[in-house]
Amino acid sequence: MDERAALALLEGELEAVGDDAAVVDDLVITTDMLHDRTDFPEGTTRYTAGWRSVGASLSDVAAMGAEATAAVAAYAAPTFDEEELLAYVRGARDVCERVGADYVGGDLDDHQEFTVTTTAVGRTDDPVGRGGANPGDAVVVTGTLGRTAAALELFQRAADASGADADPLYERANDLFRFEPRVGPGRALAPYATSMMDSSDGLARSLHQLGEASDCGFAVESDRVPIDDRLREVCAEPVLERAITFGEDFELVATVPEDDLAAVRSDCDVPVTRIGTVVDRAAGITLDGEALADRGYTHG
């Protein structure tokens, strides 16, 4: 059973399963687990790991349109190296500060593989779920797509390089790996969005998840997809496939009424790009008129 099948199984047992975070009495809470083998390529610094792991949970808070308040992490490793542990905490603290939240601690444990479990909490009295998209709504994304795909390409090039040639590649890769959770844009989108989630599994998969939750389809145009220039710089064409299926960019994918597009763009402090339109379920999920496959990042 893969992760998606497991989530489907749990939907029948847990009412809150299906959105990016659970909401209990205006409190938003979410948790994530990341492993060295699957989530942190060779050359990922502990500072970047702290930033990225806690940022992933903060992104789930953002996807609910909530204000981020705090985060904790359980840190497990074969040994407790002083520099690595402090670097992790500093990365976790800095990403929290970037979005106005507090990093307030966590737990330590021994483990054969570097593993972290992060939890973030936030508050909202009007959460945005995945199930409210309506035909005619505009489909929008924040920022650009492909940042993490570019980072992974640079990590691989650095690993293949030798000596000092690898250092600048690792530095660039780590910089790209440290994304900014879209808490502010999520708050700005919240009054208008009819549905929203983050793009941790990739744009294509996010659209399928939103379509299933909202019982609708989407008509998306490839020339509107905002591809990160750094992906174009490090990867050969075509880059569209990587941009929409690679995932782990942690941008927001939302639907908003057509009449609210101008207000959304005015209120957000990052670019908000319209990539398509919500359509009837029978029309399916398409890219340039062709069926868009449900492909994206799979947690292994």
C-alpha positions in Angstrom: 0.0 0.0 0.0 1.4 3.4 -1.0 1.0 6.7 0.8 -2.1 7.8 -1.2 -3.8 4.4 -0.6 -3.1 4.7 3.1 -4.6 8.1 3.2 -7.7 6.9 1.4 -8.0 4.1 3.9 -7.8 6.6 6.8 -10.4 8.9 5.4 -13.0 6.5 6.6 -11.7 6.5 10.1 -10.6 10.2 10.7 -12.8 13.1 9.8 -9.9 15.6 9.3 -8.0 13.5 6.8 -7.9 15.0 3.3 -6.8 18.6 3.8 -3.3 20.0 4.3 -3.9 20.3 8.1 -6.5 19.6 10.7 -8.5 22.4 12.3 -9.7 22.1 15.9 -11.4 25.1 17.5 -9.6 27.6 15.2 -6.3 25.8 15.9 -4.6 24.5 12.7 -2.2 21.6 13.3 -0.1 19.5 10.9 2.9 17.1 11.1 5.5 15.7 8.6 8.3 13.2 8.7 11.4 13.5 6.6 14.3 11.0 6.2 17.9 11.4 5.1 17.6 8.8 2.4 14.5 10.2 0.7 14.4 13.9 1.5 17.9 15.2 2.0 20.3 14.7 -0.9 24.0 14.3 -0.3 25.4 17.8 0.5 22.3 19.1 2.2 23.5 21.0 5.3 21.8 20.5 8.6 20.8 24.2 8.5 19.0 23.6 5.2 17.4 20.4 6.7 16.1 22.4 9.6 14.7 25.1 7.4 13.2 22.8 4.9 11.7 20.2 7.3 10.0 22.8 9.5 9.1 24.8 6.3 7.2 21.9 5.0 4.9 21.9 8.0 4.5 25.7 7.9 3.5 25.3 4.2 0.6 23.1 5.3 -0.5 25.9 7.7 -0.3 28.4 4.8 -2.4 26.2 2.6 -5.3 26.5 5.1 -5.1 30.3 4.9 -4.0 30.4 8.6 -1.6 32.5 10.6 1.5 30.4 11.6 2.2 30.6 15.4 4.7 27.9 16.3 6.6 24.8 15.3 8.4 21.9 17.0 10.6 19.0 15.7 11.7 15.6 16.9 15.3 15.1 15.7 16.8 11.7 15.5 20.3 10.7 14.3 22.9 8.0 14.8 25.0 10.4 16.8 24.5 13.9 18.1 27.1 16.1 16.4 27.2 19.5 18.2 27.6 21.5 15.0 24.9 19.6 13.1 22.4 19.8 15.9 22.8 23.5 16.4 22.7 24.2 12.6 19.4 22.2 12.4 17.9 24.3 15.2 19.1 27.5 13.7 17.6 26.6 10.3 14.3 25.7 12.0 14.3 28.9 14.0 15.1 31.1 11.0 12.3 29.7 8.8 9.8 30.2 11.6 11.0 33.8 12.0 10.6 34.4 8.3 6.9 33.8 8.5 6.2 35.3 12.0 6.1 32.0 14.0 8.2 30.7 16.9 10.3 27.6 17.0 9.7 26.3 20.5 11.7 23.1 20.8 11.0 19.4 20.3 12.6 16.1 21.1 15.8 14.2 20.6 16.3 10.5 19.9 18.9 8.0 18.6 18.1 6.5 15.1 20.1 4.7 12.5 19.1 7.3 9.9 18.9 11.0 10.2 15.1 11.5 10.6 13.0 14.5 11.7 9.3 14.8 12.5 8.0 18.3 12.5 4.8 19.8 13.7 3.5 23.3 13.0 0.4 25.1 14.5 -1.5 28.1 13.4 -4.8 29.8 13.9 -7.7 30.8 11.6 -11.4 31.2 12.1 -12.1 30.6 8.4 -9.9 27.8 7.1 -9.7 27.1 3.3 -10.1 23.5 2.4 -9.8 21.6 -0.9 -13.5 21.1 -1.5 -15.0 24.4 -2.6 -13.9 25.0 -6.2 -16.7 26.0 -8.6 -16.8 25.9 -12.4 -15.8 29.3 -13.8 -13.3 30.0 -10.9 -9.8 30.9 -12.0 -6.9 28.5 -11.1 -3.9 30.3 -9.7 -0.5 29.4 -8.3 1.9 31.5 -6.3 5.5 32.1 -7.2 7.2 29.8 -9.7 7.5 26.1 -10.2 10.6 24.0 -10.6 12.8 25.4 -7.8 13.3 22.1 -6.1 13.9 20.2 -9.4 16.7 22.7 -10.1 18.1 22.2 -6.7 18.2 18.4 -7.1 20.0 18.8 -10.4 22.6 20.9 -8.8 23.0 18.5 -5.9 23.6 15.7 -8.4 26.2 17.8 -10.3 28.0 18.6 -7.1 28.1 14.9 -6.1 29.6 14.1 -9.6 32.1 16.9 -9.3 35.5 16.7 -7.5 37.1 18.7 -4.9 36.6 22.5 -4.8 34.5 22.4 -8.0 31.6 20.8 -5.9 31.5 23.6 -3.3 29.7 26.4 -5.3 27.3 23.8 -6.7 26.4 22.6 -3.2 26.0 26.2 -2.0 23.6 27.0 -4.8 21.7 23.8 -4.3 21.2 24.5 -0.6 20.0 28.0 -1.3 17.4 26.7 -3.7 16.3 24.0 -1.3 15.4 26.7 1.3 12.0 27.8 0.2 9.9 30.4 1.9 6.6 29.0 3.2 3.7 31.0 1.7 2.0 31.9 5.0 1.6 35.6 4.0 0.2 34.8 0.6 -2.1 32.1 2.1 -3.5 34.7 4.5 -4.0 37.1 1.5 -5.7 34.4 -0.6 -7.9 33.1 2.2 -10.8 35.7 1.9 -11.1 34.9 -1.8 -10.1 31.3 -2.3 -12.8 28.7 -2.8 -10.2 25.9 -2.5 -6.5 25.7 -1.8 -3.5 23.4 -1.1 0.2 23.5 -1.4 2.1 22.0 -4.3 4.3 19.6 -2.3 3.3 16.7 -4.6 3.6 18.8 -7.8 1.1 20.9 -9.7 -0.4 18.0 -11.7 -1.1 15.8 -8.6 -2.4 18.9 -6.7 -4.9 19.5 -9.5 -6.1 15.9 -9.3 -6.4 16.1 -5.5 -8.4 19.4 -5.7 -10.5 18.0 -8.5 -11.4 15.0 -6.4 -12.2 17.0 -3.3 -14.3 19.6 -5.2 -15.8 17.2 -7.7 -14.7 19.3 -10.6 -12.2 19.4 -13.5 -9.6 21.9 -14.6 -8.5 23.3 -18.0 -4.9 24.5 -17.7 -2.7 26.2 -20.3 1.0 25.2 -20.4 2.1 28.7 -21.6 0.7 30.2 -18.4 2.6 27.9 -16.0 5.2 30.0 -14.2 8.4 28.0 -14.6 11.3 29.1 -12.4 14.1 30.6 -14.5 16.7 28.7 -12.5 15.2 25.4 -13.7 15.5 26.6 -17.3 19.1 27.6 -16.5 20.3 24.2 -15.1 18.0 21.7 -17.0 17.7 21.1 -20.7 14.4 21.6 -22.5 11.7 20.5 -22.1 11.3 21.8 -18.5 7.5 21.9 -18.3 7.3 18.3 -17.3 9.6 18.8 -14.4 7.9 22.0 -13.4 4.4 20.4 -13.1 5.2 16.9 -11.8 8.4 17.1 -9.7 6.8 18.6 -6.7 8.3 19.8 -3.4 8.1 23.5 -4.4 5.6 24.3 -1.6 3.8 27.0 -3.6 0.1 27.4 -3.2 -2.4 26.2 -5.8 -5.8 27.8 -5.4 -9.1 28.6 -7.1 -10.7 32.0 -6.8 -13.7 33.7 -8.4 -12.9 35.5 -11.6 -14.1 38.8 -10.2 -11.6 38.6 -7.3 -8.4 38.0 -9.3 -7.4 41.7 -9.3 -7.9 41.9 -5.5 -5.9 38.7 -4.9 -3.0 40.0 -6.9 -3.1 43.3 -5.1 -3.1 41.7 -1.7 -0.4 39.1 -2.2 3.3 40.0 -1.8 4.4 37.4 -4.3 3.3 36.9 -8.0 0.0 35.1 -8.4 -0.4 33.5 -11.8 -3.6 32.4 -13.4 -2.9 29.1 -15.2 -6.5 28.0 -16.1 -10.1 27.6 -15.2 -12.3 25.3 -13.1 -14.6 23.3 -15.4 -17.2 20.5 -14.9 -16.0 17.2 -13.6 -17.0 15.5 -16.9 -14.5 17.6 -18.8 -11.7 16.2 -16.7 -8.3 17.7 -15.9 -6.5 18.8 -19.0 -3.4 20.6 -20.1 -3.7 22.3 -23.5 -6.8 20.3 -24.1 -5.2 16.9 -23.5 -5.7 14.8 -20.4 -3.2 15.6 -17.6 -1.9 12.5 -15.9 -2.0 12.2 -12.2 1.8 12.1 -11.6 3.9 13.8 -9.0 6.1 13.4 -6.0 5.7 10.2 -4.0 7.0 9.9 -0.5 9.2 6.9 -0.3 
